[in-house]
Amino acid sequence: MKRLSIALLCLLLAGVCACGRAGKSDPYSKVIKEYQGYRETYYYALHDIDGNGTEELLLGGEQWGGEVDLLGVYTIQSGVAVPQEEFNIWGEGGSISPSWIFKNGTIKVDLNNEEPRYNYYCFVDEELKLQATLIKQLQVFDWDNQVYYDEFFRVSENGEWPGTSLTKEEFEQAMKELEGDGQVVVIDWKPLAEYER
């Protein structure tokens, strides 16, 4: 009888453990279902941006020419999918800006294709935070010397314009520091309908 009781207890515990795993929901599935309801074509990818062992959910949208651009980033905090609100992909005129994710965990967003304005983001305390804005103003006219030249700036942390004036070399050095070795992650975008975990 004792052996039967132990066997039943083991089966019961195994069943509870199995139910616990099966009942554990994927935090990103709710986000995926929400976006599947829109008429636009959306894509997803899973990638551990900051290397902490938790994959972030990347949402992308198809743009002109079939390219997929990054629209948003979610991460998991306390078992819940949390949108990274500070991350901004909207450029001049309300268009979606091209972006790149570097292997060092930095995301670069080009907010203005005509005069480069780059926002750099990375995770700090489990939140995607703006680290720097670098701006290159092209062909500024010097009335005294009658020449065109480029100006370079790093916008201050509080966002005050124009921020700190940089030389071209300082601008390029700041980009290198933010982008690490410059290796860009190739994102494997998939249609939302194919999402499964």
C-alpha positions as CSV (number, residue, x, y, z in Angstrom):
1,M,0.0,0.0,0.0
2,K,2.9,2.3,0.8
3,R,4.4,1.8,-2.6
4,L,1.1,2.5,-4.3
5,S,0.7,5.7,-2.3
6,I,4.3,6.8,-3.3
7,A,3.6,5.9,-7.0
8,L,0.3,7.9,-6.9
9,L,2.0,10.9,-5.3
10,C,4.8,10.8,-7.9
11,L,2.2,10.7,-10.7
12,L,0.3,13.6,-9.1
13,L,3.4,15.7,-8.8
14,A,4.4,14.9,-12.4
15,G,1.0,16.0,-13.5
16,V,1.1,19.2,-11.6
17,C,4.5,20.0,-13.0
18,A,3.3,19.3,-16.6
19,C,0.3,21.4,-16.1
20,G,2.4,24.2,-14.7
21,R,4.6,24.2,-17.9
22,A,1.6,23.9,-20.2
23,G,-0.3,26.6,-18.4
24,K,2.7,29.0,-18.5
25,S,1.8,31.5,-21.2
26,D,4.2,33.2,-23.6
27,P,4.3,37.0,-22.7
28,Y,4.8,37.9,-26.3
29,S,1.8,36.0,-27.7
30,K,-0.7,38.7,-26.5
31,V,1.3,41.4,-28.4
32,I,1.5,39.2,-31.5
33,K,-2.3,38.6,-31.5
34,E,-2.9,42.4,-31.1
35,Y,-0.8,43.2,-34.1
36,Q,-2.3,40.4,-36.2
37,G,-5.6,42.3,-36.0
38,Y,-4.3,45.2,-38.1
39,R,-4.6,45.4,-41.8
40,E,-1.0,46.4,-42.4
41,T,1.6,43.6,-42.9
42,Y,3.7,43.2,-39.8
43,Y,6.7,41.0,-39.1
44,Y,8.4,39.8,-36.0
45,A,11.8,38.6,-34.9
46,L,13.3,37.5,-31.6
47,H,16.7,38.7,-30.7
48,D,18.6,39.1,-27.4
49,I,19.7,42.7,-27.9
50,D,21.5,43.3,-24.6
51,G,22.8,39.7,-24.1
52,N,21.1,39.1,-20.8
53,G,19.6,35.8,-21.9
54,T,16.0,37.1,-22.6
55,E,15.1,37.5,-26.2
56,E,13.4,40.8,-27.1
57,L,10.4,40.9,-29.5
58,L,11.1,43.1,-32.5
59,L,8.2,44.2,-34.6
60,G,8.7,45.3,-38.1
61,G,6.6,46.8,-40.9
62,E,7.0,46.4,-44.7
63,Q,8.1,49.6,-46.4
64,W,8.4,50.6,-50.1
65,G,10.5,48.2,-52.0
66,G,9.8,45.3,-49.7
67,E,12.2,46.2,-47.0
68,V,11.2,45.6,-43.4
69,D,11.9,48.3,-40.9
70,L,12.0,48.1,-37.1
71,L,8.8,49.6,-35.6
72,G,9.0,48.6,-32.0
73,V,10.8,46.6,-29.3
74,Y,9.3,44.6,-26.4
75,T,11.1,42.9,-23.6
76,I,10.0,40.8,-20.7
77,Q,9.9,42.2,-17.2
78,S,8.4,40.2,-14.3
79,G,6.9,37.8,-16.8
80,V,5.1,40.6,-18.8
81,A,5.8,41.9,-22.3
82,V,6.7,45.6,-21.9
83,P,7.0,48.0,-24.8
84,Q,10.0,50.2,-24.9
85,E,8.3,53.5,-25.1
86,E,11.4,55.8,-25.3
87,F,12.5,54.1,-28.5
88,N,11.5,56.4,-31.3
89,I,11.6,55.4,-35.0
90,W,9.7,58.4,-36.4
91,G,11.8,60.7,-38.5
92,E,11.3,63.9,-40.4
93,G,7.7,64.3,-41.8
94,G,6.4,61.3,-39.7
95,S,8.1,58.7,-41.8
96,I,9.6,55.5,-40.3
97,S,13.4,55.8,-40.1
98,P,15.9,53.1,-41.0
99,S,17.6,51.5,-38.1
100,W,20.4,49.1,-37.3
101,I,21.0,46.8,-34.4
102,F,24.7,46.4,-33.6
103,K,26.2,43.3,-32.0
104,N,27.2,45.3,-29.0
105,G,23.5,45.9,-28.2
106,T,23.2,49.4,-29.5
107,I,20.4,50.4,-31.8
108,K,21.0,53.3,-34.3
109,V,18.1,55.2,-35.9
110,D,18.6,57.6,-38.7
111,L,15.9,60.2,-38.2
112,N,16.8,62.3,-41.3
113,N,18.3,60.8,-44.4
114,E,19.2,64.2,-46.0
115,E,21.2,65.5,-43.0
116,P,22.2,62.6,-40.8
117,R,20.6,62.7,-37.4
118,Y,21.3,59.5,-35.5
119,N,19.7,58.5,-32.2
120,Y,21.5,55.7,-30.4
121,Y,19.7,53.5,-27.9
122,C,20.8,50.7,-25.6
123,F,19.3,48.8,-22.6
124,V,19.9,50.3,-19.2
125,D,18.3,48.6,-16.2
126,E,16.0,46.6,-18.5
127,E,14.8,49.6,-20.4
128,L,15.8,50.8,-23.9
129,K,17.2,54.3,-23.3
130,L,18.4,57.1,-25.6
131,Q,22.2,57.3,-25.1
132,A,23.1,60.0,-27.6
133,T,22.0,62.0,-30.6
134,L,24.6,62.8,-33.2
135,I,23.8,65.4,-35.9
136,K,25.7,66.3,-39.1
137,Q,24.6,69.5,-40.7
138,L,25.6,69.5,-44.3
139,Q,26.7,72.5,-46.4
140,V,26.4,75.3,-43.9
141,F,27.4,78.5,-45.6
142,D,30.1,80.7,-44.0
143,W,29.3,84.3,-45.2
144,D,32.6,85.7,-44.0
145,N,34.8,83.2,-46.0
146,Q,32.2,82.5,-48.7
147,V,32.5,78.7,-48.3
148,Y,30.3,75.8,-47.4
149,Y,31.2,73.4,-44.6
150,D,29.7,70.7,-42.5
151,E,28.9,71.1,-38.8
152,F,28.8,68.3,-36.2
153,F,26.9,68.2,-32.9
154,R,26.2,65.8,-30.0
155,V,22.9,66.8,-28.5
156,S,23.0,67.2,-24.8
157,E,21.2,64.6,-22.6
158,N,18.4,67.0,-21.8
159,G,17.8,67.5,-25.5
160,E,18.8,71.1,-25.8
161,W,19.7,72.3,-29.2
162,P,22.3,72.5,-30.6
163,G,24.2,70.6,-27.9
164,T,28.0,70.2,-28.1
165,S,29.8,71.2,-31.2
166,L,32.2,68.5,-32.5
167,T,34.9,68.3,-35.0
168,K,34.5,65.7,-37.8
169,E,37.0,63.4,-36.0
170,E,35.2,63.7,-32.7
171,F,31.9,62.9,-34.5
172,E,33.4,59.8,-36.1
173,Q,35.0,58.7,-32.8
174,A,31.6,59.1,-31.0
175,M,30.0,56.9,-33.6
176,K,32.7,54.3,-33.2
177,E,32.3,54.2,-29.4
178,L,28.5,53.8,-29.7
179,E,28.6,51.2,-32.5
180,G,31.4,49.0,-31.1
181,D,33.1,47.1,-33.9
182,G,30.4,48.2,-36.3
183,Q,29.0,44.6,-36.9
184,V,25.3,44.8,-37.7
185,V,22.9,42.0,-36.6
186,V,21.0,40.5,-39.6
187,I,17.4,40.2,-38.5
188,D,15.4,37.2,-39.6
189,W,12.0,38.8,-40.1
190,K,9.0,36.4,-40.2
191,P,5.3,37.1,-40.8
192,L,3.3,37.4,-37.6
193,A,1.2,34.4,-38.8
194,E,4.2,32.2,-38.4
195,Y,4.8,33.1,-34.7
196,E,5.1,30.1,-32.4
197,R,7.1,29.5,-29.3
